């Protein structure tokens, strides 16, 4: 894949996230995910397995929010820095 192919892929994926999470009930779903995934609070738990599970939930929610809130250029910059493929 060329750099332009990757860039187009990222822009299309952002569009897909926007189309999925911008409907009439999107805010309700996103608010539920934010609570369930602990987007705005610590995921720490004394049990390392519970902590890992909670951190995984949070990572997924943050990915969704990044695609909704970041500009296509910012997503491209994040990808170019090697951080978006995690």
DSSP file (Angstrom, degrees, kcal/mol; ACC not computed):
  #  RESIDUE AA STRUCTURE BP1 BP2  ACC     N-H-->O    O-->H-N    N-H-->O    O-->H-N    TCO  KAPPA ALPHA  PHI   PSI    X-CA   Y-CA   Z-CA
    1    1 A X              0   0    0      0, 0.0     2,-0.1     0, 0.0     0, 0.0   0.000 360.0 360.0 360.0 136.1    0.0    0.0    0.0
    2    2 A X     >  -     0   0    0      1,-0.1     4,-2.3     4,-0.0     5,-0.2  -0.374 360.0-104.4 -80.9 167.6    1.2    3.5   -0.8
    3    3 A X  H  > S+     0   0    0      1,-0.2     4,-2.5     2,-0.2     5,-0.1   0.881 124.3  52.4 -58.7 -38.3    1.1    6.3    1.6
    4    4 A X  H  > S+     0   0    0      2,-0.2     4,-2.5     1,-0.2    -1,-0.2   0.879 107.2  52.1 -66.7 -38.0   -1.9    7.7   -0.4
    5    5 A X  H  > S+     0   0    0      2,-0.2     4,-2.4     1,-0.2    -2,-0.2   0.918 111.3  47.0 -62.4 -43.6   -3.7    4.4   -0.2
    6    6 A X  H  X S+     0   0    0     -4,-2.3     4,-2.7     2,-0.2    -2,-0.2   0.925 111.5  50.9 -64.5 -44.5   -3.2    4.3    3.6
    7    7 A X  H  X S+     0   0    0     -4,-2.5     4,-2.3     1,-0.2    -2,-0.2   0.924 111.5  47.5 -59.2 -45.7   -4.4    7.9    3.9
    8    8 A X  H  X S+     0   0    0     -4,-2.5     4,-2.4     1,-0.2    -1,-0.2   0.892 110.8  52.6 -62.9 -40.0   -7.5    7.1    1.9
    9    9 A X  H  X S+     0   0    0     -4,-2.4     4,-2.6     2,-0.2    -2,-0.2   0.929 110.0  47.8 -60.3 -46.3   -8.2    4.1    4.0
   10   10 A X  H  X S+     0   0    0     -4,-2.7     4,-2.4     1,-0.2    -2,-0.2   0.900 112.2  49.1 -62.7 -41.3   -8.0    6.1    7.2
   11   11 A X  H  X S+     0   0    0     -4,-2.3     4,-2.1     2,-0.2    -1,-0.2   0.901 112.4  47.9 -66.3 -40.0  -10.3    8.8    5.8
   12   12 A X  H  X S+     0   0    0     -4,-2.4     4,-2.2     2,-0.2    -2,-0.2   0.906 111.0  51.0 -66.7 -40.5  -12.8    6.2    4.7
   13   13 A X  H  X S+     0   0    0     -4,-2.6     4,-2.3     2,-0.2    -2,-0.2   0.904 108.8  51.4 -64.2 -40.5  -12.6    4.4    8.1
   14   14 A X  H  X S+     0   0    0     -4,-2.4     4,-2.7     1,-0.2    -1,-0.2   0.922 108.7  51.7 -60.9 -42.7  -13.2    7.7    9.9
   15   15 A X  H  X S+     0   0    0     -4,-2.1     4,-2.8     1,-0.2    -2,-0.2   0.904 108.3  51.9 -59.6 -41.5  -16.3    8.3    7.6
   16   16 A X  H  X S+     0   0    0     -4,-2.2     4,-1.9     2,-0.2    -1,-0.2   0.908 110.4  47.6 -63.0 -42.3  -17.6    4.8    8.6
   17   17 A X  H  X S+     0   0    0     -4,-2.3     4,-2.8     2,-0.2    -2,-0.2   0.927 112.8  49.7 -62.8 -43.8  -17.2    5.6   12.3
   18   18 A X  H  < S+     0   0    0     -4,-2.7     4,-0.4     1,-0.2    -2,-0.2   0.919 111.2  48.3 -61.9 -44.1  -19.0    9.0   11.7
   19   19 A X  H  < S+     0   0    0     -4,-2.8     3,-0.4     1,-0.2    -1,-0.2   0.857 116.5  44.0 -65.0 -34.9  -21.8    7.3    9.8
   20   20 A X  H  < S+     0   0    0     -4,-1.9     3,-0.4    -5,-0.2    -2,-0.2   0.886 121.2  35.9 -77.1 -40.6  -22.2    4.7   12.5
   21   21 A X  S  < S+     0   0    0     -4,-2.8    -1,-0.2     1,-0.2    -2,-0.2   0.038 103.5  69.2-108.8  26.4  -22.0    6.9   15.6
   22   22 A X  S    S+     0   0    0     -4,-0.4    -1,-0.2    -3,-0.4    -2,-0.1   0.126  71.9 114.0-125.9  20.6  -23.7   10.1   14.5
   23   23 A X  S >  S-     0   0    0     -3,-0.4     3,-1.3     1,-0.1     4,-0.4  -0.090  86.7 -81.3 -81.8-173.8  -27.3    8.9   14.2
   24   24 A X  T 3  S+     0   0    0      1,-0.3     4,-0.2     2,-0.1     3,-0.1   0.759 130.8  36.0 -64.2 -26.6  -30.3    9.9   16.3
   25   25 A X  T 3> S+     0   0    0      1,-0.1     4,-2.0     2,-0.1    -1,-0.3   0.303  87.0 105.0-107.0   8.5  -29.4    7.7   19.3
   26   26 A X  H <> S+     0   0    0     -3,-1.3     4,-3.2     1,-0.2     5,-0.3   0.889  76.1  53.5 -59.7 -44.1  -25.6    8.0   19.0
   27   27 A X  H  > S+     0   0    0     -4,-0.4     4,-2.3     1,-0.2    -1,-0.2   0.890 109.3  49.8 -60.9 -38.6  -25.2   10.3   22.0
   28   28 A X  H  > S+     0   0    0     -3,-0.2     4,-2.0     2,-0.2    -1,-0.2   0.922 113.7  45.2 -64.9 -44.3  -27.1    7.9   24.2
   29   29 A X  H  X S+     0   0    0     -4,-2.0     4,-2.7     2,-0.2    -2,-0.2   0.924 113.7  49.2 -65.4 -45.2  -24.9    5.0   23.0
   30   30 A X  H  X S+     0   0    0     -4,-3.2     4,-2.5     1,-0.2    -2,-0.2   0.878 110.2  51.2 -64.4 -37.6  -21.7    7.0   23.3
   31   31 A X  H  X S+     0   0    0     -4,-2.3     4,-2.0    -5,-0.3    -1,-0.2   0.905 110.9  48.8 -64.9 -41.0  -22.6    8.1   26.8
   32   32 A X  H  X S+     0   0    0     -4,-2.0     4,-2.9     2,-0.2     5,-0.2   0.927 112.2  48.2 -63.6 -45.2  -23.3    4.5   27.8
   33   33 A X  H  X S+     0   0    0     -4,-2.7     4,-2.9     1,-0.2    -2,-0.2   0.896 108.5  54.8 -62.4 -40.0  -19.9    3.3   26.3
   34   34 A X  H  <>S+     0   0    0     -4,-2.5     5,-2.2     2,-0.2     6,-0.4   0.909 113.5  41.7 -60.8 -41.8  -18.1    6.2   28.1
   35   35 A X  H ><5S+     0   0    0     -4,-2.0     3,-1.0     3,-0.2    -2,-0.2   0.963 118.1  44.8 -67.8 -51.8  -19.5    5.0   31.5
   36   36 A X  H 3<5S+     0   0    0     -4,-2.9    -2,-0.2     1,-0.3    -3,-0.2   0.856 118.9  42.6 -62.0 -36.7  -19.1    1.3   30.8
   37   37 A X  T 3<5S-     0   0    0     -4,-2.9    -1,-0.3    -5,-0.2    -2,-0.2   0.394 105.9-125.9 -93.6   1.9  -15.5    1.7   29.4
   38   38 A X  T X 5 +     0   0    0     -3,-1.0     3,-1.0    -4,-0.4    -3,-0.2   0.913  46.5 164.4  54.9  48.6  -14.5    4.2   32.1
   39   39 A X  T 3 <S+     0   0    0     -5,-2.2    -4,-0.1     1,-0.2    -1,-0.1   0.856  75.0  36.3 -63.4 -35.7  -13.4    6.8   29.6
   40   40 A X  T 3  S+     0   0    0     -6,-0.4     2,-0.3     2,-0.1    -1,-0.2   0.094 116.5  52.4-109.8  22.0  -13.4    9.6   32.2
   41   41 A X  S <  S-     0   0    0     -3,-1.0     2,-0.0    -6,-0.0     0, 0.0  -0.947  92.3 -75.4-148.7 169.5  -12.1    7.8   35.2
   42   42 A X        -     0   0    0     -2,-0.3    -2,-0.1     1,-0.1    -3,-0.0  -0.325  23.0-156.8 -67.4 146.0   -9.3    5.5   36.3
   43   43 A X        +     0   0    0     -4,-0.1    12,-0.2     2,-0.0    11,-0.2   0.285  47.7 136.2-101.4   7.7   -9.3    1.9   35.2
   44   44 A X        +     0   0    0     10,-0.1     2,-0.3    11,-0.0     4,-0.0  -0.274  22.6 166.8 -61.3 138.6   -7.0    0.8   38.1
   45   45 A X        -     0   0    0      1,-0.1     6,-0.2     2,-0.0     7,-0.1  -0.970  41.8-128.9-146.8 142.7   -7.9   -2.3   40.0
   46   46 A X  S    S+     0   0    0     -2,-0.3     2,-0.7     4,-0.1    -1,-0.1   0.810  96.4  77.6 -62.2 -29.3   -5.8   -4.2   42.4
   47   47 A X  S  > S-     0   0    0      1,-0.2     4,-2.6    -3,-0.0     5,-0.2  -0.743  77.5-149.5 -82.7 116.9   -6.4   -7.4   40.5
   48   48 A X  H  > S+     0   0    0     -2,-0.7     4,-2.3     1,-0.2    -1,-0.2   0.816  95.2  53.8 -59.4 -31.4   -4.2   -7.2   37.4
   49   49 A X  H  > S+     0   0    0      2,-0.2     4,-2.2     1,-0.2    -1,-0.2   0.922 110.6  44.9 -69.5 -43.2   -6.7   -9.2   35.3
   50   50 A X  H  > S+     0   0    0      2,-0.2     4,-2.7    -3,-0.2     5,-0.2   0.923 113.0  52.0 -64.5 -43.6   -9.5   -6.9   36.1
   51   51 A X  H  X S+     0   0    0     -4,-2.6     4,-2.5    -6,-0.2    -2,-0.2   0.921 109.7  48.9 -59.0 -44.9   -7.3   -3.9   35.4
   52   52 A X  H  X S+     0   0    0     -4,-2.3     4,-2.0     2,-0.2    -1,-0.2   0.899 111.5  49.7 -62.7 -40.8   -6.3   -5.3   32.0
   53   53 A X  H  X S+     0   0    0     -4,-2.2     4,-2.2     2,-0.2    -2,-0.2   0.936 112.4  46.9 -62.9 -46.5   -9.9   -5.9   31.1
   54   54 A X  H  X S+     0   0    0     -4,-2.7     4,-2.2     1,-0.2    -2,-0.2   0.884 111.5  51.0 -64.8 -38.5  -10.9   -2.4   32.1
   55   55 A X  H  X S+     0   0    0     -4,-2.5     4,-2.2    -5,-0.2    -1,-0.2   0.866 108.4  53.1 -66.9 -35.8   -8.0   -0.9   30.2
   56   56 A X  H  X S+     0   0    0     -4,-2.0     4,-1.8     2,-0.2    -2,-0.2   0.916 108.5  49.4 -64.4 -43.3   -9.0   -2.9   27.1
   57   57 A X  H  X S+     0   0    0     -4,-2.2     4,-2.1     1,-0.2    -2,-0.2   0.935 111.5  49.7 -58.3 -46.1  -12.5   -1.5   27.3
   58   58 A X  H  X S+     0   0    0     -4,-2.2     4,-2.6     1,-0.2    -2,-0.2   0.888 106.4  55.3 -63.2 -40.3  -11.2    2.0   27.6
   59   59 A X  H  X S+     0   0    0     -4,-2.2     4,-1.8     1,-0.2    -1,-0.2   0.898 108.2  48.6 -60.4 -41.3   -8.9    1.6   24.7
   60   60 A X  H  X S+     0   0    0     -4,-1.8     4,-2.0     2,-0.2    -1,-0.2   0.934 111.9  48.4 -65.1 -45.8  -11.8    0.6   22.4
   61   61 A X  H  X S+     0   0    0     -4,-2.1     4,-2.5     1,-0.2    -2,-0.2   0.902 110.7  51.3 -61.9 -40.9  -13.9    3.5   23.5
   62   62 A X  H  X S+     0   0    0     -4,-2.6     4,-2.6     2,-0.2    -1,-0.2   0.853 106.5  54.6 -66.4 -33.5  -11.0    6.0   23.0
   63   63 A X  H  X S+     0   0    0     -4,-1.8     4,-2.1    -5,-0.2    -1,-0.2   0.936 109.4  47.3 -63.2 -45.3  -10.5    4.6   19.5
   64   64 A X  H  X S+     0   0    0     -4,-2.0     4,-1.4     1,-0.2    -2,-0.2   0.950 113.8  47.5 -59.4 -49.3  -14.2    5.3   18.7
   65   65 A X  H  X S+     0   0    0     -4,-2.5     4,-2.6     1,-0.2     5,-0.3   0.878 108.3  55.3 -63.1 -38.0  -13.9    8.8   20.1
   66   66 A X  H  X S+     0   0    0     -4,-2.6     4,-2.6     1,-0.2    -1,-0.2   0.931 108.0  48.8 -58.6 -45.0  -10.7    9.5   18.3
   67   67 A X  H  < S+     0   0    0     -4,-2.1    -1,-0.2     1,-0.2    -2,-0.2   0.788 116.7  43.0 -67.9 -25.9  -12.4    8.7   15.0
   68   68 A X  H  < S+     0   0    0     -4,-1.4    -1,-0.2    -5,-0.2    -2,-0.2   0.807 124.4  31.8 -86.2 -31.8  -15.3   10.9   15.8
   69   69 A X  H  < S+     0   0    0     -4,-2.6     2,-0.2    -5,-0.2    -3,-0.2   0.728 101.0  79.8-103.6 -25.3  -13.4   13.9   17.3
   70   70 A X  S  < S-     0   0    0     -4,-2.6     2,-0.1    -5,-0.3     0, 0.0  -0.574  79.3-115.9 -87.3 148.3  -10.1   14.1   15.4
   71   71 A X     >  -     0   0    0     -2,-0.2     4,-2.3     1,-0.1     5,-0.2  -0.382  30.8-108.9 -71.4 158.5   -9.8   15.6   12.0
   72   72 A X  H  > S+     0   0    0      1,-0.2     4,-2.2     2,-0.2     5,-0.1   0.878 121.9  53.7 -55.8 -36.8   -8.7   13.2    9.2
   73   73 A X  H  > S+     0   0    0      2,-0.2     4,-2.4     1,-0.2    -1,-0.2   0.885 107.1  50.0 -66.8 -38.4   -5.4   15.0    9.1
   74   74 A X  H  > S+     0   0    0      2,-0.2     4,-2.4     1,-0.2    -2,-0.2   0.894 110.1  50.4 -66.8 -39.4   -4.9   14.4   12.9
   75   75 A X  H  X S+     0   0    0     -4,-2.3     4,-2.6     2,-0.2    -2,-0.2   0.911 110.1  50.8 -62.2 -41.4   -5.7   10.7   12.4
   76   76 A X  H  X S+     0   0    0     -4,-2.2     4,-3.1    -5,-0.2    -2,-0.2   0.921 109.7  49.8 -61.1 -44.5   -3.2   10.6    9.6
   77   77 A X  H  X S+     0   0    0     -4,-2.4     4,-1.5     2,-0.2    -2,-0.2   0.907 110.8  49.9 -61.0 -41.9   -0.6   12.2   11.8
   78   78 A X  H  <>S+     0   0    0     -4,-2.4     5,-2.0     2,-0.2     6,-0.6   0.922 113.3  45.9 -62.3 -44.6   -1.3    9.7   14.6
   79   79 A X  H ><5S+     0   0    0     -4,-2.6     3,-2.2     1,-0.2    -2,-0.2   0.927 109.2  54.9 -63.2 -44.9   -1.0    6.8   12.1
   80   80 A X  H 3<5S+     0   0    0     -4,-3.1    -1,-0.2     1,-0.3    -2,-0.2   0.802 103.5  56.1 -61.1 -28.9    2.2    8.2   10.6
   81   81 A X  T 3<5S-     0   0    0     -4,-1.5    -1,-0.3    -5,-0.2    -2,-0.2   0.477 118.6-113.9 -81.2  -2.0    3.7    8.3   14.1
   82   82 A X  T < 5S+     0   0    0     -3,-2.2    -3,-0.2    -4,-0.2    -2,-0.1   0.711  87.6 108.8  81.1  20.9    3.0    4.6   14.4
   83   83 A X    > < +     0   0    0     -5,-2.0     3,-0.7     1,-0.1    -4,-0.2   0.628  59.9  66.6-104.6 -15.2    0.4    4.8   17.2
   84   84 A X  T 3  S+     0   0    0     -6,-0.6    -5,-0.1     1,-0.2    -1,-0.1   0.663  86.5  68.3 -86.2 -13.8   -2.9    4.0   15.5
   85   85 A X  T 3         0   0    0      1,-0.2    -1,-0.2    -6,-0.2    -2,-0.1   0.416 360.0 360.0 -85.0   3.8   -2.2    0.4   14.7
   86   86 A X    <         0   0    0     -3,-0.7    -1,-0.2     0, 0.0    -2,-0.1   0.488 360.0 360.0 -74.7 360.0   -2.3   -0.7   18.3
